[in-house]
Amino acid sequence: MASTAHTYFDYVAGFLGYCVREGLLDTNPARKNRATENLPEDRGERERQFWDPADRQQLF
């Protein structure tokens, strides 16, 4: 879940960076420390399965 939050944050930060480059914003608010300090810690568990095999099979 933390990796998802970081991914979404990166999308927003990228868009805001574009806005800065195009002169629509003076600074990128997503690149300030206070914007990132509340993000959950990304422990790199991207490969972890949260569904048990029976639930996954039922979905398919």
PDB file with SEQRES, HELIX, SHEET and CRYST1 records, atoms N, CA, C and O in Angstrom:
SEQRES   1 A   60  MET ALA SER THR ALA HIS THR TYR PHE ASP TYR VAL ALA          
SEQRES   2 A   60  GLY PHE LEU GLY TYR CYS VAL ARG GLU GLY LEU LEU ASP          
SEQRES   3 A   60  THR ASN PRO ALA ARG LYS ASN ARG ALA THR GLU ASN LEU          
SEQRES   4 A   60  PRO GLU ASP ARG GLY GLU ARG GLU ARG GLN PHE TRP ASP          
SEQRES   5 A   60  PRO ALA ASP ARG GLN GLN LEU PHE                              
HELIX    1 AA1 ALA A    2  ARG A   21  1                                  20    
HELIX    2 AA2 PRO A   29  ARG A   31  5                                   3    
HELIX    3 AA3 ASN A   33  THR A   36  1                                   4    
HELIX    4 AA4 PRO A   53  LEU A   59  1                                   7    
CRYST1    1.000    1.000    1.000  90.00  90.00  90.00 P 1           1          
ATOM      1  N   MET A   1       0.811  -1.193   0.000  1.00  0.00           N  
ATOM      2  CA  MET A   1       0.000   0.000   0.000  1.00  0.00           C  
ATOM      3  C   MET A   1       0.860   1.265   0.000  1.00  0.00           C  
ATOM      4  O   MET A   1       0.518   2.257  -0.644  1.00  0.00           O  
ATOM      5  N   ALA A   2       1.972   1.221   0.724  1.00  0.00           N  
ATOM      6  CA  ALA A   2       2.843   2.392   0.779  1.00  0.00           C  
ATOM      7  C   ALA A   2       3.420   2.707  -0.590  1.00  0.00           C  
ATOM      8  O   ALA A   2       3.561   3.874  -0.955  1.00  0.00           O  
ATOM      9  N   SER A   3       3.759   1.661  -1.355  1.00  0.00           N  
ATOM     10  CA  SER A   3       4.315   1.912  -2.685  1.00  0.00           C  
ATOM     11  C   SER A   3       3.290   2.583  -3.584  1.00  0.00           C  
ATOM     12  O   SER A   3       3.655   3.394  -4.435  1.00  0.00           O  
ATOM     13  N   THR A   4       2.011   2.259  -3.411  1.00  0.00           N  
ATOM     14  CA  THR A   4       0.954   2.907  -4.181  1.00  0.00           C  
ATOM     15  C   THR A   4       0.866   4.384  -3.838  1.00  0.00           C  
ATOM     16  O   THR A   4       0.730   5.223  -4.728  1.00  0.00           O  
ATOM     17  N   ALA A   5       0.942   4.704  -2.562  1.00  0.00           N  
ATOM     18  CA  ALA A   5       0.907   6.102  -2.140  1.00  0.00           C  
ATOM     19  C   ALA A   5       2.092   6.866  -2.731  1.00  0.00           C  
ATOM     20  O   ALA A   5       1.935   8.001  -3.182  1.00  0.00           O  
ATOM     21  N   HIS A   6       3.262   6.258  -2.730  1.00  0.00           N  
ATOM     22  CA  HIS A   6       4.443   6.908  -3.302  1.00  0.00           C  
ATOM     23  C   HIS A   6       4.299   7.081  -4.813  1.00  0.00           C  
ATOM     24  O   HIS A   6       4.705   8.104  -5.364  1.00  0.00           O  
ATOM     25  N   THR A   7       3.731   6.099  -5.470  1.00  0.00           N  
ATOM     26  CA  THR A   7       3.530   6.200  -6.917  1.00  0.00           C  
ATOM     27  C   THR A   7       2.585   7.341  -7.254  1.00  0.00           C  
ATOM     28  O   THR A   7       2.876   8.154  -8.132  1.00  0.00           O  
ATOM     29  N   TYR A   8       1.457   7.407  -6.562  1.00  0.00           N  
ATOM     30  CA  TYR A   8       0.505   8.503  -6.809  1.00  0.00           C  
ATOM     31  C   TYR A   8       1.129   9.852  -6.502  1.00  0.00           C  
ATOM     32  O   TYR A   8       0.920  10.822  -7.231  1.00  0.00           O  
ATOM     33  N   PHE A   9       1.901   9.912  -5.415  1.00  0.00           N  
ATOM     34  CA  PHE A   9       2.567  11.165  -5.067  1.00  0.00           C  
ATOM     35  C   PHE A   9       3.541  11.572  -6.173  1.00  0.00           C  
ATOM     36  O   PHE A   9       3.624  12.750  -6.522  1.00  0.00           O  
ATOM     37  N   ASP A  10       4.274  10.608  -6.725  1.00  0.00           N  
ATOM     38  CA  ASP A  10       5.213  10.911  -7.808  1.00  0.00           C  
ATOM     39  C   ASP A  10       4.493  11.442  -9.044  1.00  0.00           C  
ATOM     40  O   ASP A  10       5.001  12.338  -9.718  1.00  0.00           O  
ATOM     41  N   TYR A  11       3.304  10.892  -9.350  1.00  0.00           N  
ATOM     42  CA  TYR A  11       2.530  11.416 -10.483  1.00  0.00           C  
ATOM     43  C   TYR A  11       2.155  12.876 -10.262  1.00  0.00           C  
ATOM     44  O   TYR A  11       2.304  13.707 -11.158  1.00  0.00           O  
ATOM     45  N   VAL A  12       1.672  13.176  -9.071  1.00  0.00           N  
ATOM     46  CA  VAL A  12       1.283  14.557  -8.749  1.00  0.00           C  
ATOM     47  C   VAL A  12       2.501  15.472  -8.791  1.00  0.00           C  
ATOM     48  O   VAL A  12       2.445  16.561  -9.362  1.00  0.00           O  
ATOM     49  N   ALA A  13       3.596  15.032  -8.189  1.00  0.00           N  
ATOM     50  CA  ALA A  13       4.817  15.843  -8.172  1.00  0.00           C  
ATOM     51  C   ALA A  13       5.324  16.083  -9.595  1.00  0.00           C  
ATOM     52  O   ALA A  13       5.795  17.175  -9.912  1.00  0.00           O  
ATOM     53  N   GLY A  14       5.229  15.071 -10.442  1.00  0.00           N  
ATOM     54  CA  GLY A  14       5.640  15.230 -11.836  1.00  0.00           C  
ATOM     55  C   GLY A  14       4.791  16.250 -12.569  1.00  0.00           C  
ATOM     56  O   GLY A  14       5.310  17.081 -13.314  1.00  0.00           O  
ATOM     57  N   PHE A  15       3.484  16.185 -12.358  1.00  0.00           N  
ATOM     58  CA  PHE A  15       2.594  17.156 -12.993  1.00  0.00           C  
ATOM     59  C   PHE A  15       2.889  18.572 -12.493  1.00  0.00           C  
ATOM     60  O   PHE A  15       2.922  19.521 -13.278  1.00  0.00           O  
ATOM     61  N   LEU A  16       3.101  18.705 -11.186  1.00  0.00           N  
ATOM     62  CA  LEU A  16       3.411  20.026 -10.643  1.00  0.00           C  
ATOM     63  C   LEU A  16       4.754  20.534 -11.156  1.00  0.00           C  
ATOM     64  O   LEU A  16       4.928  21.736 -11.360  1.00  0.00           O  
ATOM     65  N   GLY A  17       5.704  19.625 -11.366  1.00  0.00           N  
ATOM     66  CA  GLY A  17       6.983  20.014 -11.971  1.00  0.00           C  
ATOM     67  C   GLY A  17       6.780  20.546 -13.380  1.00  0.00           C  
ATOM     68  O   GLY A  17       7.413  21.525 -13.778  1.00  0.00           O  
ATOM     69  N   TYR A  18       5.901  19.905 -14.131  1.00  0.00           N  
ATOM     70  CA  TYR A  18       5.549  20.392 -15.462  1.00  0.00           C  
ATOM     71  C   TYR A  18       4.971  21.803 -15.369  1.00  0.00           C  
ATOM     72  O   TYR A  18       5.321  22.677 -16.162  1.00  0.00           O  
ATOM     73  N   CYS A  19       4.084  22.019 -14.397  1.00  0.00           N  
ATOM     74  CA  CYS A  19       3.472  23.342 -14.226  1.00  0.00           C  
ATOM     75  C   CYS A  19       4.531  24.404 -13.921  1.00  0.00           C  
ATOM     76  O   CYS A  19       4.427  25.537 -14.391  1.00  0.00           O  
ATOM     77  N   VAL A  20       5.540  24.045 -13.143  1.00  0.00           N  
ATOM     78  CA  VAL A  20       6.632  24.984 -12.852  1.00  0.00           C  
ATOM     79  C   VAL A  20       7.395  25.296 -14.137  1.00  0.00           C  
ATOM     80  O   VAL A  20       7.678  26.460 -14.422  1.00  0.00           O  
ATOM     81  N   ARG A  21       7.728  24.268 -14.911  1.00  0.00           N  
ATOM     82  CA  ARG A  21       8.477  24.479 -16.155  1.00  0.00           C  
ATOM     83  C   ARG A  21       7.706  25.333 -17.154  1.00  0.00           C  
ATOM     84  O   ARG A  21       8.305  26.087 -17.921  1.00  0.00           O  
ATOM     85  N   GLU A  22       6.382  25.219 -17.148  1.00  0.00           N  
ATOM     86  CA  GLU A  22       5.556  25.992 -18.069  1.00  0.00           C  
ATOM     87  C   GLU A  22       5.202  27.377 -17.526  1.00  0.00           C  
ATOM     88  O   GLU A  22       4.510  28.145 -18.194  1.00  0.00           O  
ATOM     89  N   GLY A  23       5.670  27.696 -16.329  1.00  0.00           N  
ATOM     90  CA  GLY A  23       5.425  29.009 -15.746  1.00  0.00           C  
ATOM     91  C   GLY A  23       4.061  29.159 -15.098  1.00  0.00           C  
ATOM     92  O   GLY A  23       3.641  30.279 -14.805  1.00  0.00           O  
ATOM     93  N   LEU A  24       3.362  28.059 -14.867  1.00  0.00           N  
ATOM     94  CA  LEU A  24       2.047  28.125 -14.243  1.00  0.00           C  
ATOM     95  C   LEU A  24       2.146  28.208 -12.718  1.00  0.00           C  
ATOM     96  O   LEU A  24       1.244  28.727 -12.060  1.00  0.00           O  
ATOM     97  N   LEU A  25       3.234  27.701 -12.168  1.00  0.00           N  
ATOM     98  CA  LEU A  25       3.499  27.761 -10.725  1.00  0.00           C  
ATOM     99  C   LEU A  25       4.913  28.261 -10.517  1.00  0.00           C  
ATOM    100  O   LEU A  25       5.786  28.050 -11.359  1.00  0.00           O  
ATOM    101  N   ASP A  26       5.138  28.930  -9.383  1.00  0.00           N  
ATOM    102  CA  ASP A  26       6.489  29.399  -9.065  1.00  0.00           C  
ATOM    103  C   ASP A  26       7.362  28.277  -8.524  1.00  0.00           C  
ATOM    104  O   ASP A  26       8.541  28.189  -8.864  1.00  0.00           O  
ATOM    105  N   THR A  27       6.793  27.422  -7.687  1.00  0.00           N  
ATOM    106  CA  THR A  27       7.534  26.311  -7.099  1.00  0.00           C  
ATOM    107  C   THR A  27       6.662  25.069  -7.096  1.00  0.00           C  
ATOM    108  O   THR A  27       5.445  25.141  -7.262  1.00  0.00           O  
ATOM    109  N   ASN A  28       7.309  23.930  -6.903  1.00  0.00           N  
ATOM    110  CA  ASN A  28       6.605  22.657  -6.835  1.00  0.00           C  
ATOM    111  C   ASN A  28       6.345  22.334  -5.361  1.00  0.00           C  
ATOM    112  O   ASN A  28       7.271  21.945  -4.649  1.00  0.00           O  
ATOM    113  N   PRO A  29       5.109  22.487  -4.894  1.00  0.00           N  
ATOM    114  CA  PRO A  29       4.829  22.242  -3.477  1.00  0.00           C  
ATOM    115  C   PRO A  29       5.038  20.790  -3.068  1.00  0.00           C  
ATOM    116  O   PRO A  29       5.201  20.507  -1.881  1.00  0.00           O  
ATOM    117  N   ALA A  30       5.036  19.873  -4.015  1.00  0.00           N  
ATOM    118  CA  ALA A  30       5.241  18.460  -3.689  1.00  0.00           C  
ATOM    119  C   ALA A  30       6.702  18.156  -3.379  1.00  0.00           C  
ATOM    120  O   ALA A  30       7.000  17.092  -2.836  1.00  0.00           O  
ATOM    121  N   ARG A  31       7.597  19.038  -3.702  1.00  0.00           N  
ATOM    122  CA  ARG A  31       9.017  18.812  -3.467  1.00  0.00           C  
ATOM    123  C   ARG A  31       9.515  19.464  -2.174  1.00  0.00           C  
ATOM    124  O   ARG A  31      10.721  19.593  -1.963  1.00  0.00           O  
ATOM    125  N   LYS A  32       8.604  19.862  -1.332  1.00  0.00           N  
ATOM    126  CA  LYS A  32       8.976  20.406  -0.020  1.00  0.00           C  
ATOM    127  C   LYS A  32       8.961  19.274   1.001  1.00  0.00           C  
ATOM    128  O   LYS A  32       8.182  18.330   0.870  1.00  0.00           O  
ATOM    129  N   ASN A  33       9.811  19.363   2.011  1.00  0.00           N  
ATOM    130  CA  ASN A  33       9.907  18.294   3.014  1.00  0.00           C  
ATOM    131  C   ASN A  33       8.573  18.000   3.678  1.00  0.00           C  
ATOM    132  O   ASN A  33       8.241  16.836   3.904  1.00  0.00           O  
ATOM    133  N   ARG A  34       7.814  19.020   3.988  1.00  0.00           N  
ATOM    134  CA  ARG A  34       6.557  18.777   4.699  1.00  0.00           C  
ATOM    135  C   ARG A  34       5.549  18.012   3.845  1.00  0.00           C  
ATOM    136  O   ARG A  34       4.624  17.403   4.382  1.00  0.00           O  
ATOM    137  N   ALA A  35       5.715  18.038   2.532  1.00  0.00           N  
ATOM    138  CA  ALA A  35       4.803  17.299   1.657  1.00  0.00           C  
ATOM    139  C   ALA A  35       5.080  15.802   1.701  1.00  0.00           C  
ATOM    140  O   ALA A  35       4.169  15.003   1.488  1.00  0.00           O  
ATOM    141  N   THR A  36       6.310  15.412   1.971  1.00  0.00           N  
ATOM    142  CA  THR A  36       6.662  14.000   1.945  1.00  0.00           C  
ATOM    143  C   THR A  36       6.766  13.366   3.322  1.00  0.00           C  
ATOM    144  O   THR A  36       6.814  12.140   3.422  1.00  0.00           O  
ATOM    145  N   GLU A  37       6.803  14.143   4.369  1.00  0.00           N  
ATOM    146  CA  GLU A  37       7.031  13.568   5.700  1.00  0.00           C  
ATOM    147  C   GLU A  37       5.870  12.709   6.195  1.00  0.00           C  
ATOM    148  O   GLU A  37       6.068  11.875   7.078  1.00  0.00           O  
ATOM    149  N   ASN A  38       4.676  12.886   5.655  1.00  0.00           N  
ATOM    150  CA  ASN A  38       3.530  12.094   6.103  1.00  0.00           C  
ATOM    151  C   ASN A  38       3.241  10.894   5.214  1.00  0.00           C  
ATOM    152  O   ASN A  38       2.284  10.161   5.464  1.00  0.00           O  
ATOM    153  N   LEU A  39       4.052  10.678   4.177  1.00  0.00           N  
ATOM    154  CA  LEU A  39       3.859   9.492   3.346  1.00  0.00           C  
ATOM    155  C   LEU A  39       4.243   8.254   4.147  1.00  0.00           C  
ATOM    156  O   LEU A  39       5.179   8.299   4.945  1.00  0.00           O  
ATOM    157  N   PRO A  40       3.530   7.149   3.942  1.00  0.00           N  
ATOM    158  CA  PRO A  40       3.897   5.921   4.655  1.00  0.00           C  
ATOM    159  C   PRO A  40       5.258   5.410   4.189  1.00  0.00           C  
ATOM    160  O   PRO A  40       5.678   5.668   3.061  1.00  0.00           O  
ATOM    161  N   GLU A  41       5.926   4.696   5.057  1.00  0.00           N  
ATOM    162  CA  GLU A  41       7.236   4.146   4.721  1.00  0.00           C  
ATOM    163  C   GLU A  41       7.070   3.041   3.672  1.00  0.00           C  
ATOM    164  O   GLU A  41       6.259   2.130   3.838  1.00  0.00           O  
ATOM    165  N   ASP A  42       7.837   3.136   2.611  1.00  0.00           N  
ATOM    166  CA  ASP A  42       7.791   2.131   1.561  1.00  0.00           C  
ATOM    167  C   ASP A  42       8.844   1.072   1.885  1.00  0.00           C  
ATOM    168  O   ASP A  42      10.043   1.326   1.768  1.00  0.00           O  
ATOM    169  N   ARG A  43       8.398  -0.100   2.287  1.00  0.00           N  
ATOM    170  CA  ARG A  43       9.306  -1.175   2.690  1.00  0.00           C  
ATOM    171  C   ARG A  43       9.662  -2.106   1.538  1.00  0.00           C  
ATOM    172  O   ARG A  43      10.304  -3.135   1.747  1.00  0.00           O  
ATOM    173  N   GLY A  44       9.255  -1.755   0.338  1.00  0.00           N  
ATOM    174  CA  GLY A  44       9.601  -2.557  -0.833  1.00  0.00           C  
ATOM    175  C   GLY A  44       8.884  -3.891  -0.904  1.00  0.00           C  
ATOM    176  O   GLY A  44       9.438  -4.852  -1.438  1.00  0.00           O  
ATOM    177  N   GLU A  45       7.680  -3.980  -0.387  1.00  0.00           N  
ATOM    178  CA  GLU A  45       6.917  -5.229  -0.387  1.00  0.00           C  
ATOM    179  C   GLU A  45       6.013  -5.324  -1.609  1.00  0.00           C  
ATOM    180  O   GLU A  45       4.888  -5.813  -1.506  1.00  0.00           O  
ATOM    181  N   ARG A  46       6.478  -4.874  -2.740  1.00  0.00           N  
ATOM    182  CA  ARG A  46       5.643  -4.835  -3.943  1.00  0.00           C  
ATOM    183  C   ARG A  46       5.246  -6.220  -4.433  1.00  0.00           C  
ATOM    184  O   ARG A  46       4.208  -6.375  -5.077  1.00  0.00           O  
ATOM    185  N   GLU A  47       6.049  -7.213  -4.139  1.00  0.00           N  
ATOM    186  CA  GLU A  47       5.774  -8.562  -4.612  1.00  0.00           C  
ATOM    187  C   GLU A  47       4.901  -9.356  -3.640  1.00  0.00           C  
ATOM    188  O   GLU A  47       4.514 -10.485  -3.943  1.00  0.00           O  
ATOM    189  N   ARG A  48       4.597  -8.799  -2.517  1.00  0.00           N  
ATOM    190  CA  ARG A  48       3.823  -9.507  -1.502  1.00  0.00           C  
ATOM    191  C   ARG A  48       2.373  -9.655  -1.952  1.00  0.00           C  
ATOM    192  O   ARG A  48       1.774  -8.706  -2.458  1.00  0.00           O  
ATOM    193  N   GLN A  49       1.818 -10.837  -1.768  1.00  0.00           N  
ATOM    194  CA  GLN A  49       0.432 -11.089  -2.095  1.00  0.00           C  
ATOM    195  C   GLN A  49      -0.430 -10.928  -0.847  1.00  0.00           C  
ATOM    196  O   GLN A  49      -0.115 -11.491   0.202  1.00  0.00           O  
ATOM    197  N   PHE A  50      -1.503 -10.171  -0.954  1.00  0.00           N  
ATOM    198  CA  PHE A  50      -2.411  -9.978   0.167  1.00  0.00           C  
ATOM    199  C   PHE A  50      -3.627 -10.890   0.063  1.00  0.00           C  
ATOM    200  O   PHE A  50      -4.405 -11.012   1.010  1.00  0.00           O  
ATOM    201  N   TRP A  51      -3.784 -11.522  -1.080  1.00  0.00           N  
ATOM    202  CA  TRP A  51      -4.892 -12.439  -1.289  1.00  0.00           C  
ATOM    203  C   TRP A  51      -4.375 -13.856  -1.096  1.00  0.00           C  
ATOM    204  O   TRP A  51      -3.266 -14.185  -1.516  1.00  0.00           O  
ATOM    205  N   ASP A  52      -5.184 -14.690  -0.459  1.00  0.00           N  
ATOM    206  CA  ASP A  52      -4.755 -16.089  -0.366  1.00  0.00           C  
ATOM    207  C   ASP A  52      -5.106 -16.780  -1.678  1.00  0.00           C  
ATOM    208  O   ASP A  52      -5.932 -16.271  -2.436  1.00  0.00           O  
ATOM    209  N   PRO A  53      -4.494 -17.932  -1.964  1.00  0.00           N  
ATOM    210  CA  PRO A  53      -4.687 -18.592  -3.271  1.00  0.00           C  
ATOM    211  C   PRO A  53      -6.151 -18.890  -3.606  1.00  0.00           C  
ATOM    212  O   PRO A  53      -6.549 -18.763  -4.764  1.00  0.00           O  
ATOM    213  N   ALA A  54      -6.945 -19.275  -2.634  1.00  0.00           N  
ATOM    214  CA  ALA A  54      -8.358 -19.574  -2.908  1.00  0.00           C  
ATOM    215  C   ALA A  54      -9.115 -18.324  -3.341  1.00  0.00           C  
ATOM    216  O   ALA A  54      -9.942 -18.389  -4.250  1.00  0.00           O  
ATOM    217  N   ASP A  55      -8.850 -17.205  -2.713  1.00  0.00           N  
ATOM    218  CA  ASP A  55      -9.513 -15.944  -3.103  1.00  0.00           C  
ATOM    219  C   ASP A  55      -9.091 -15.516  -4.498  1.00  0.00           C  
ATOM    220  O   ASP A  55      -9.929 -15.084  -5.291  1.00  0.00           O  
ATOM    221  N   ARG A  56      -7.808 -15.628  -4.810  1.00  0.00           N  
ATOM    222  CA  ARG A  56      -7.339 -15.276  -6.156  1.00  0.00           C  
ATOM    223  C   ARG A  56      -8.005 -16.159  -7.212  1.00  0.00           C  
ATOM    224  O   ARG A  56      -8.429 -15.672  -8.260  1.00  0.00           O  
ATOM    225  N   GLN A  57      -8.093 -17.457  -6.928  1.00  0.00           N  
ATOM    226  CA  GLN A  57      -8.712 -18.380  -7.893  1.00  0.00           C  
ATOM    227  C   GLN A  57     -10.184 -18.027  -8.099  1.00  0.00           C  
ATOM    228  O   GLN A  57     -10.685 -18.082  -9.223  1.00  0.00           O  
ATOM    229  N   GLN A  58     -10.872 -17.668  -7.028  1.00  0.00           N  
ATOM    230  CA  GLN A  58     -12.283 -17.312  -7.144  1.00  0.00           C  
ATOM    231  C   GLN A  58     -12.468 -16.065  -8.017  1.00  0.00           C  
ATOM    232  O   GLN A  58     -13.439 -15.974  -8.769  1.00  0.00           O  
ATOM    233  N   LEU A  59     -11.555 -15.119  -7.921  1.00  0.00           N  
ATOM    234  CA  LEU A  59     -11.638 -13.920  -8.749  1.00  0.00           C  
ATOM    235  C   LEU A  59     -11.472 -14.235 -10.226  1.00  0.00           C  
ATOM    236  O   LEU A  59     -12.104 -13.615 -11.081  1.00  0.00           O  
ATOM    237  N   PHE A  60     -10.618 -15.200 -10.514  1.00  0.00           N  
ATOM    238  CA  PHE A  60     -10.398 -15.584 -11.910  1.00  0.00           C  
ATOM    239  C   PHE A  60     -11.512 -16.471 -12.398  1.00  0.00           C  
ATOM    240  O   PHE A  60     -11.501 -16.898 -13.552  1.00  0.00           O  
TER     241      PHE A  60                                                      
END                                                                             
